Amino acid sequence: MGDVVYSRIVFDGDDLAELLPRWGQVVESAPPELTSFLYSATEGDRPARVLLLSVYAGADERAAVDALTPLLHIGRVLDQEAVRTPCAGVLPSSGRAHLGSPTRPLISSGIADHMTPEVSRLIVDGMRTRAVRWLAIRAVGGAVNDVHPMATAYPHRHQNFSIADIGTRPDRFHRHWDELRQHLDGLYINFETDQRPERLAEAFPGETLTKLQRLKAQYDPDNVFHQNFPIPPAPQADESAA
């Protein structure tokens, strides 16, 4: 990848519930060169400003402008800029070693086919009730969905948006996500700290989990790797009973 066009747009957060479906429609209808990430945080009992970071994967500035311009109409713009830069220019580097976090974060995630009004309302309700303090939604789809669902351990190849946020109190946060998950389709397990058994089945549905359990039985039958989200080995057939 050579040069890309990098865009940063800041929106007022007051109409986030209406902004999210509009953003989702623009992303789904955009050319495959465009990807877009949306971030917000809770300020009091409301979403604060919305930060939209988008990248057009190519140096064609006219095509990039055509792809990015619809994003300017999804909400009230407070600030915006777009620059052509080498791809490495959009990847920040602090120059310091990553030492981890001294506390365990409270994170949950889910994958949505579309940013529907219902999903958007539930997301914003979680922020207004202070169950959520930080929100990130990543556009997937595109090249992600070109891969066959059974080709890797990540089987979610028809959805368009990956939602993740950081919570405050576990009881309030889990209630919010238990309601939101009813409108979602799977999750990305690297953005999840809820270790209830159903999370594993949502991350690896159907035959994907069965395949992983067979691999677990082959390479780690004693379950040495048992932390985080451990996959139980598939039961071994008792050859003596044959």
Residue, then its C-alpha position, 0 to 999 in steps of 0.5 A: m500500500g502506498d499513499v492513502v487519504y486519511s480523514r478526521i471528522v468531529f461531530d456533535g454527540d447530541d444526535l448520536a442515535e440518529l447519526l449512527p444509522r446515517w453513518g451505517q448507510v453511507v459506509e455500506s454504500a461506499p466503495p470498498e476502498l473506504t473504511s471508517f471507525l467511529y468513537s465517542a465517550t460519555e460526558g455526564d449523562r450524554p454522549a460527548r463529541v463523536l470522532l470519525l476516522s476514515v481512510y480511503a485506500g488509494a492515492d486518487e484524491r478525487a475518488a477519495v473526496d467523492a467517497l468521503t464527502p457523504l460522511l460530512h452530512i451524517g451529523r453536525v460537523l464541528d471540525q474536519e480535515a483530510v490529508r494524503t499521506p503514506c499508509a504508515g502515517v495513519l498508524p500512530s507510534s508512541g515510541r514507548a514499550h506497551l506495559g499493559s494496564p494496571t487494572r482489568p478493563l470491563i469490555s464487551s463487543g458484538i457484531a451487527d449486520h446493519m446500524t439499525p435505529e434499534v441497535s443505535r438507540l440501545i447503544v446510546d441508552g447505554m451511554r445515557t445510563r452511564a453503563v458505557r463510558w467509551l464506545a468504538i464501532r469499526a466498519v468491517g464488511g468489504a474485504v473481510n467478507d470476501v473470506h469464506p466463513m470456515a476458512t479461519a477461526y473468525p467466521h463472521r463474514h456477512q456482518n458490517f459493523s463491529i461494536a465494542d465499548i468499555g463499561t463502569r459497573p459490571d452489573r449495569f454493563h452486563r444488563h445493557w449488553d444482555e439487551l443489546r446482544q439480542h439485536l446482534d450476530g456474534l462477537y469478536i472475542n479479543f474485545e470481550t471480558d464477559q466469560r460466561p459460556e455463551r460468549l464462546a458460542e457467539a464468537f465461534p458458532g456452530e461448526t467453527l467451535t466444533k472444528l476448534q475443539r477437534l484441534k484442541a484435542q489434537y494439540d492440547p488434550d490436557n488443556v494446558f492453555h486454559q485461561n482467557f476463553p478456553i476451548p474445551p477439547a473434543p471428547q476422545a473416542d474410547e478405542s478399548a470400547a470398540 
